[in-house]
């Protein structure tokens, strides 16, 4: 890791940085809405409004590409709470994963879970990007697994 790739947080600890590149002229570099926000707001990089019909979906470009500091990191695309609660707009795939070696445009698949149409405006915040560490531990095939109290108990096996 090069020293140019490091920055200091307000409390003096070093942290790696995410490099973000605009791949469309009208893209907005994501920012955190508040100092304590975990996610960076992803904005719709569109020239004109897009209407997602009730119970329909859309694939929305953000106009950005990202480079994470290494394979120990991934970026995850999550729905915005306000859009989900107020308008039924969620992610088509639940959570999007941006792998550390992906350099293409980040795009967001949105689904309208309500019956009413919803119109996305150019530049509107449509999702949030959260960067988290990921484990790159090796996979090992096994003939058996260790026993636990829960065992193979699945959905709801530990209570409601």
C-alpha positions as semicolon CSV with decimal commas, in nm:
position;residue;x (nm);y (nm);z (nm)
1;X;0,000;0,000;0,000
2;X;0,139;0,340;-0,098
3;X;0,136;0,624;0,153
4;X;-0,059;0,832;-0,100
5;X;-0,347;0,590;-0,054
6;X;-0,374;0,661;0,319
7;X;-0,551;0,945;0,492
8;X;-0,599;1,035;0,856
9;X;-0,938;1,043;1,020
10;X;-1,036;1,323;1,258
11;X;-0,927;1,115;1,554
12;X;-0,579;1,067;1,406
13;X;-0,610;0,701;1,306
14;X;-0,501;0,614;0,955
15;X;-0,758;0,474;0,718
16;X;-0,751;0,372;0,356
17;X;-0,944;0,567;0,097
18;X;-1,190;0,479;-0,176
19;X;-1,113;0,621;-0,516
20;X;-1,424;0,735;-0,704
21;X;-1,419;0,830;-1,072
22;X;-1,695;0,993;-1,273
23;X;-1,775;0,789;-1,584
24;X;-2,049;1,031;-1,691
25;X;-2,018;1,411;-1,697
26;X;-2,330;1,475;-1,487
27;X;-2,240;1,224;-1,213
28;X;-2,229;1,331;-0,850
29;X;-1,947;1,202;-0,630
30;X;-2,121;1,028;-0,336
31;X;-2,108;1,197;0,003
32;X;-2,227;1,113;0,352
33;X;-2,536;1,311;0,454
34;X;-2,399;1,356;0,806
35;X;-2,065;1,298;0,979
36;X;-2,204;0,982;1,139
37;X;-2,360;0,836;0,824
38;X;-2,226;0,491;0,741
39;X;-2,335;0,511;0,378
40;X;-2,237;0,735;0,092
41;X;-2,544;0,859;-0,096
42;X;-2,561;0,731;-0,454
43;X;-2,743;0,963;-0,693
44;X;-2,930;0,891;-1,014
45;X;-2,713;0,996;-1,308
46;X;-2,992;1,046;-1,560
47;X;-3,077;1,325;-1,805
48;X;-3,453;1,312;-1,752
49;X;-3,686;1,169;-1,488
50;X;-3,753;0,795;-1,482
51;X;-4,090;0,669;-1,360
52;X;-4,094;0,330;-1,193
53;X;-4,448;0,199;-1,230
54;X;-4,624;0,046;-0,932
55;X;-4,488;-0,308;-0,885
56;X;-4,230;-0,233;-1,157
57;X;-3,855;-0,192;-1,162
58;X;-3,576;0,014;-1,320
59;X;-3,200;-0,007;-1,367
60;X;-3,052;0,332;-1,276
61;X;-2,696;0,446;-1,351
62;X;-2,496;0,641;-1,091
63;X;-2,227;0,765;-1,329
64;X;-1,943;0,656;-1,101
65;X;-1,690;0,375;-1,077
66;X;-1,499;0,288;-0,759
67;X;-1,163;0,141;-0,666
68;X;-1,139;-0,013;-0,322
69;X;-0,802;-0,042;-0,145
70;X;-0,777;-0,419;-0,188
71;X;-0,948;-0,757;-0,180
72;X;-1,015;-0,731;0,193
73;X;-1,285;-0,472;0,112
74;X;-1,617;-0,468;-0,072
75;X;-1,876;-0,199;-0,127
76;X;-2,239;-0,285;-0,058
77;X;-2,535;-0,102;-0,209
78;X;-2,829;-0,070;0,030
79;X;-3,173;0,084;-0,007
80;X;-3,237;0,428;0,139
81;X;-3,470;0,397;0,436
82;X;-3,679;0,702;0,347
83;X;-3,746;0,584;-0,008
84;X;-3,834;0,238;0,115
85;X;-4,069;0,342;0,396
86;X;-4,236;0,638;0,228
87;X;-4,248;0,522;-0,134
88;X;-4,181;0,146;-0,138
89;X;-3,858;0,183;-0,337
90;X;-3,608;-0,092;-0,257
91;X;-3,330;-0,279;-0,427
92;X;-3,424;-0,538;-0,684
93;X;-3,155;-0,777;-0,560
94;X;-3,183;-0,701;-0,187
95;X;-2,824;-0,581;-0,146
96;X;-2,582;-0,507;-0,427
97;X;-2,218;-0,613;-0,398
98;X;-1,937;-0,420;-0,564
99;X;-1,630;-0,643;-0,562
100;X;-1,285;-0,496;-0,505
101;X;-1,172;-0,578;-0,860
102;X;-1,479;-0,433;-1,040
103;X;-1,408;-0,109;-1,225
104;X;-1,730;-0,058;-1,421
105;X;-2,010;0,186;-1,352
106;X;-2,207;0,127;-1,035
107;X;-2,573;0,086;-1,133
108;X;-2,868;0,031;-0,905
109;X;-3,160;-0,202;-0,971
110;X;-3,465;-0,050;-0,802
111;X;-3,806;-0,204;-0,742
112;X;-4,129;-0,024;-0,660
113;X;-4,306;-0,241;-0,403
114;X;-4,612;-0,014;-0,386
115;X;-4,899;0,018;-0,633
116;X;-4,837;0,391;-0,699
117;X;-4,584;0,502;-0,962
118;X;-4,269;0,672;-0,836
119;X;-4,064;0,918;-1,041
120;X;-3,688;0,948;-0,991
121;X;-3,545;1,289;-1,070
122;X;-3,197;1,351;-1,213
123;X;-2,948;1,374;-0,925
124;X;-3,189;1,221;-0,670
125;X;-3,037;1,008;-0,395
126;X;-3,146;0,653;-0,480
127;X;-2,932;0,421;-0,264
128;X;-2,638;0,418;-0,030
129;X;-2,292;0,266;-0,065
130;X;-2,133;0,116;0,246
131;X;-1,773;-0,007;0,236
132;X;-1,697;-0,297;0,469
133;X;-1,417;-0,543;0,527
134;X;-1,472;-0,891;0,392
135;X;-1,307;-1,218;0,484
136;X;-1,106;-1,384;0,210
137;X;-1,052;-1,707;0,405
138;X;-1,001;-2,016;0,193
139;X;-1,286;-2,263;0,132
140;X;-1,233;-2,619;0,249
141;X;-1,461;-2,906;0,156
142;X;-1,562;-3,117;0,457
143;X;-1,730;-3,455;0,501
144;X;-1,877;-3,351;0,838
145;X;-1,929;-3,034;1,041
146;X;-1,894;-2,986;1,415
147;X;-2,209;-3,023;1,627
148;X;-2,385;-2,726;1,790
149;X;-2,686;-2,688;2,018
150;X;-2,888;-2,549;1,728
151;X;-2,780;-2,811;1,479
152;X;-2,970;-2,794;1,149
153;X;-3,261;-2,593;1,296
154;X;-3,352;-2,338;1,034
155;X;-3,590;-2,048;0,995
156;X;-3,764;-1,968;1,323
157;X;-3,602;-2,256;1,510
158;X;-3,476;-2,026;1,787
159;X;-3,805;-1,842;1,842
160;X;-4,027;-1,599;1,653
